[in-house]
């Protein structure tokens, strides 16, 4: 079986899920959180406070940040809280797995394929040294459903799942679809002479816009939209950034997709209030030459997002947002059930 070293996979832009370092070092982060208690009565107040928090925490962490963060007003309009180099092309890493999944679901919606389709788990579709669980099934070659493939792709950021998707779509299809939506920077990188891809590039603003179109049910049908949000809000979705300091029920009020390489630590998503309305949308891409081997929550860039996340979440609970943004499905809105093994 061909093998690809983790560092090589990272450089190729496959995107990876976190690996913790042995020592839980906090890189000198302060033990106590700074207090943020000004009065917040509306979305404009919230946006101003989010801007202050972002500036403080990103400056403390260092690195280079590209971000677009908005707050939804009661009428559904978006107030920009942070717009920092958001048009710059950046390495998307695994944040581009959501556009891949959406492209696949356009084919499900049109009836060309179904979530029950069987995906062949065999070379050249396996990332042997990537992140995820598929290479560990011990029954090579095997099969899994397309639905299971997408669930792994968006929850634990399964690298092999991205390659499996090339059995039902192509790099050309994905890029043409994204271009048709007006996205110049959000593109996967085709692997020459194959239908496969590396995860390519995006910008903070384009990825933010993509998520807004998703919750606006502009990309795929309602059922497919709810299917995606259920995965992105699941307890199994990325826990180390925005959701790190939240309880499990609180985490399930946050839809998130992260992506990372040696240099990049990225995360995009939505924070919902208690009524299930997405009131804060965040798109953050940050890079640093330091601590490149640390994929734990202790990494300064990820640690900064976790501090932001606790505060952003608390702000979100003080906002009503627009009821028209709420997804109505009980499957998306259901509360966490702790009865798990």
C-alpha positions in Angstrom: 0.0 0.0 0.0 1.4 3.4 -0.9 2.1 5.6 2.1 2.0 9.4 2.5 3.7 10.9 5.5 1.6 13.3 7.6 3.9 16.2 6.9 3.7 15.5 3.1 0.0 15.3 3.3 -0.2 18.6 5.1 2.0 20.3 2.5 -0.2 19.0 -0.3 -3.2 20.7 1.3 -5.2 17.6 2.2 -6.4 19.1 5.5 -6.1 17.3 8.8 -7.8 16.7 12.1 -6.1 17.6 15.3 -3.3 15.7 17.0 -2.4 16.8 20.5 1.1 17.3 21.7 2.2 15.3 24.7 2.6 18.3 26.9 -0.4 20.5 27.5 1.5 23.7 27.3 -0.5 27.0 27.1 2.3 29.0 25.5 2.1 31.7 28.2 -1.7 32.4 27.9 -3.1 34.3 30.9 -4.8 32.1 33.5 -7.8 34.4 33.9 -10.1 35.6 31.2 -10.5 39.3 30.7 -13.9 40.6 31.7 -16.3 41.6 28.9 -19.4 42.9 30.6 -20.7 46.1 28.7 -24.4 46.4 28.1 -25.5 44.6 24.9 -29.0 45.5 23.8 -28.9 45.0 20.1 -26.8 43.7 17.2 -24.8 46.9 16.8 -23.7 46.7 20.4 -22.8 43.0 19.9 -20.8 43.8 16.8 -18.7 46.5 18.6 -18.0 44.1 21.4 -17.0 41.3 19.1 -14.6 43.6 17.3 -12.9 44.5 20.6 -12.6 40.8 21.6 -11.3 39.8 18.2 -8.7 42.5 18.1 -7.5 41.7 21.6 -7.3 38.0 21.3 -5.8 37.9 17.8 -3.2 40.4 18.8 -2.3 38.4 21.9 -2.0 35.2 19.8 0.2 36.8 17.1 0.3 35.4 13.6 -1.4 36.7 10.5 -5.2 36.8 10.6 -7.9 37.0 7.8 -11.4 37.3 9.2 -15.0 38.2 8.4 -17.4 38.1 11.3 -21.0 39.4 11.2 -24.0 39.7 13.6 -27.6 39.2 12.3 -29.9 42.0 13.2 -33.6 41.4 14.0 -34.6 42.0 10.4 -32.1 39.5 9.1 -29.6 42.0 7.8 -25.9 41.5 8.7 -23.8 43.9 10.6 -20.1 43.5 10.0 -18.1 43.2 13.3 -14.7 42.3 11.8 -13.4 42.6 8.3 -9.7 42.0 8.4 -7.9 41.2 5.1 -11.0 39.1 4.3 -10.7 39.3 0.5 -7.2 37.8 0.5 -6.8 34.4 -1.0 -5.8 31.9 1.7 -5.2 28.2 2.1 -8.6 26.7 2.7 -7.5 23.4 4.1 -10.5 21.4 5.4 -12.9 24.3 5.4 -13.3 23.6 1.7 -14.8 20.2 2.6 -18.1 21.9 3.0 -18.2 23.2 -0.6 -17.2 19.7 -1.7 -20.1 18.2 0.3 -22.6 20.8 -1.0 -21.5 20.1 -4.6 -22.1 16.4 -4.0 -25.6 17.1 -2.5 -26.6 19.1 -5.6 -26.3 15.8 -7.4 -28.3 14.1 -4.7 -31.0 16.8 -5.0 -31.2 16.3 -8.7 -31.6 12.5 -8.3 -28.4 11.6 -10.1 -27.1 9.8 -7.0 -28.4 9.1 -3.4 -26.9 9.0 0.1 -27.2 5.2 -0.1 -24.7 5.0 -3.0 -21.8 2.7 -2.1 -18.3 4.2 -2.1 -15.4 1.9 -2.8 -12.8 2.2 0.0 -9.7 1.2 -2.0 -6.7 2.9 -3.5 -6.3 5.5 -4.9 -9.0 6.9 -2.7 -7.5 6.3 0.7 -5.2 8.7 2.5 -3.3 6.2 4.5 -1.5 8.6 6.8 -4.2 11.3 6.9 -6.7 12.0 9.6 -9.9 10.0 10.2 -10.9 6.4 10.8 -11.6 4.8 7.4 -8.0 3.5 7.0 -8.4 1.6 10.3 -11.3 -0.6 9.2 -9.1 -3.7 8.9 -11.1 -5.0 5.9 -9.4 -3.5 2.9 -10.9 -3.2 0.3 -14.4 -2.3 1.6 -17.4 -0.1 1.1 -19.3 2.6 2.9 -22.4 4.7 2.0 -22.1 8.2 0.5 -24.1 9.4 3.5 -21.6 8.0 5.9 -18.8 9.4 3.8 -20.2 12.9 4.1 -20.9 12.6 7.8 -17.3 11.7 8.4 -16.1 14.4 6.0 -17.8 17.2 7.9 -17.7 15.9 11.5 -14.2 14.5 12.1 -12.8 16.0 8.9 -12.0 12.5 7.4 -9.4 12.9 4.7 -10.2 9.7 2.9 -13.8 10.8 2.7 -12.8 13.8 0.5 -11.1 11.4 -1.9 -14.1 9.0 -1.9 -16.3 11.9 -3.0 -14.3 11.9 -6.3 -16.2 8.8 -7.2 -19.4 10.9 -7.6 -18.0 14.3 -8.6 -14.8 15.8 -10.0 -12.5 18.7 -9.3 -13.7 20.2 -12.5 -17.4 19.9 -11.4 -16.6 21.5 -8.0 -14.7 24.4 -9.4 -17.2 25.1 -12.1 -20.0 25.0 -9.5 -18.1 27.5 -7.3 -17.4 29.7 -10.2 -21.0 29.8 -11.1 -21.8 31.1 -7.6 -19.3 33.9 -8.2 -16.4 32.6 -6.1 -13.0 33.3 -7.6 -10.9 32.4 -4.6 -12.8 29.3 -3.4 -11.5 26.6 -5.6 -10.1 23.1 -5.1 -6.8 22.2 -6.6 -7.1 19.4 -9.3 -4.8 16.4 -9.1 -3.4 16.1 -12.6 -4.7 13.3 -14.8 -7.4 12.3 -12.2 -10.8 13.4 -11.0 -9.4 14.0 -7.5 -8.3 17.2 -5.8 -6.4 18.8 -3.0 -8.5 21.3 -1.0 -7.2 24.4 -2.5 -8.0 28.0 -1.6 -10.7 30.4 -0.4 -11.0 33.8 1.3 -12.5 34.6 4.6 -15.3 36.7 3.0 -16.2 34.1 0.3 -16.4 31.3 2.8 -18.6 33.5 5.1 -20.8 34.2 2.1 -21.0 30.5 1.3 -22.3 29.7 4.8 -24.9 32.5 4.5 -26.2 31.0 1.3 -26.3 27.6 2.9 -28.5 28.7 5.8 -30.6 30.8 3.3 -31.3 27.5 1.5 -29.8 28.9 -1.7 -27.3 26.1 -2.4 -29.2 22.8 -1.9 -32.8 21.8 -1.0 -34.2 22.2 2.5 -33.7 18.5 3.4 -30.0 18.6 2.3 -29.4 21.9 4.1 -30.7 20.4 7.3 -28.7 17.3 6.8 -25.5 19.4 6.6 -26.3 21.6 9.6 -27.1 18.5 11.7 -23.6 17.2 11.1 -21.9 20.6 11.5 -23.7 21.1 14.8 -23.2 17.6 16.1 -21.2 16.8 19.3 -18.7 15.0 17.0 -17.9 18.2 15.1 -14.6 20.1 15.7 -14.3 20.8 19.5 -11.0 22.6 19.8 -11.6 26.2 18.6 -14.7 28.3 19.0 -16.5 25.4 20.9 -13.6 24.5 23.2 -14.7 26.3 26.3 -18.4 25.5 25.8 -20.5 22.7 27.4 -21.7 19.9 25.2 -25.3 21.3 24.8 -23.7 24.7 24.1 -21.4 23.2 21.5 -24.5 22.0 19.7 -25.6 25.5 19.2 -22.5 26.1 17.1 -22.1 24.8 13.5 -18.4 24.6 12.7 -15.9 23.4 10.1 -12.2 23.8 10.8 -9.1 23.2 8.7 -5.4 23.2 9.4 -1.9 22.5 8.2 1.5 23.1 9.7 1.1 26.9 9.2 -2.7 27.4 9.0 -5.3 27.2 11.7 -8.8 28.0 10.2 -12.4 27.8 11.4 -15.7 28.9 9.9 -19.2 28.6 11.3 -22.4 29.9 13.0 -23.3 30.6 16.6 -27.0 30.2 17.4 -29.0 31.7 20.2 -31.2 29.6 22.5 -34.1 29.8 20.0 -31.9 28.2 17.3 -31.4 31.4 15.3 -27.9 31.8 13.8 -26.9 35.3 15.1 -23.1 35.3 14.7 -21.3 34.1 11.6 -17.5 33.8 11.9 -14.9 33.1 9.2 -11.3 33.1 10.5 -8.1 32.0 8.8 -4.8 32.5 10.7 -1.2 31.5 9.9 2.0 31.4 11.9 5.5 30.1 11.5 5.6 29.1 15.1 4.4 25.9 16.9 3.7 24.2 13.6 3.8 20.7 15.0 1.1 21.4 17.6 -2.4 20.6 16.5 -3.9 20.7 20.0 -6.1 23.4 21.5 -3.0 24.8 23.1 -1.7 26.2 19.8 -1.8 30.1 20.2 -4.1 30.6 17.2 -6.5 27.9 18.3 -6.4 29.1 21.9 -7.3 32.6 20.8 -10.4 31.2 19.0 -11.4 29.3 22.1 -11.3 32.5 24.2 -13.2 34.3 21.5 -15.7 31.5 21.3 -16.7 31.6 24.9 -17.4 35.3 24.7 -19.0 35.2 21.3 -21.4 32.5 22.5 -22.4 34.5 25.6 -23.1 37.5 23.4 -25.2 35.4 21.0 -27.5 34.4 23.8 -28.4 38.0 24.4 -29.6 38.5 20.8 -32.9 37.7 19.3 -31.8 37.6 15.6 -34.3 37.1 12.8 -36.7 34.2 13.2 -36.7 33.7 9.4 -33.0 32.5 9.7 -34.1 29.6 12.0 -34.1 26.2 10.4 -37.4 24.6 11.4 -36.4 20.9 11.4 -36.5 19.2 14.8 -33.6 17.1 13.6 -31.4 20.2 13.4 -32.7 21.8 16.6 -33.0 18.8 18.9 -31.2 19.0 22.2 -28.2 17.0 23.1 -29.1 13.5 24.4 -26.5 12.4 27.0 -27.6 8.7 26.8 -24.6 7.6 24.8 -22.1 4.8 25.5 
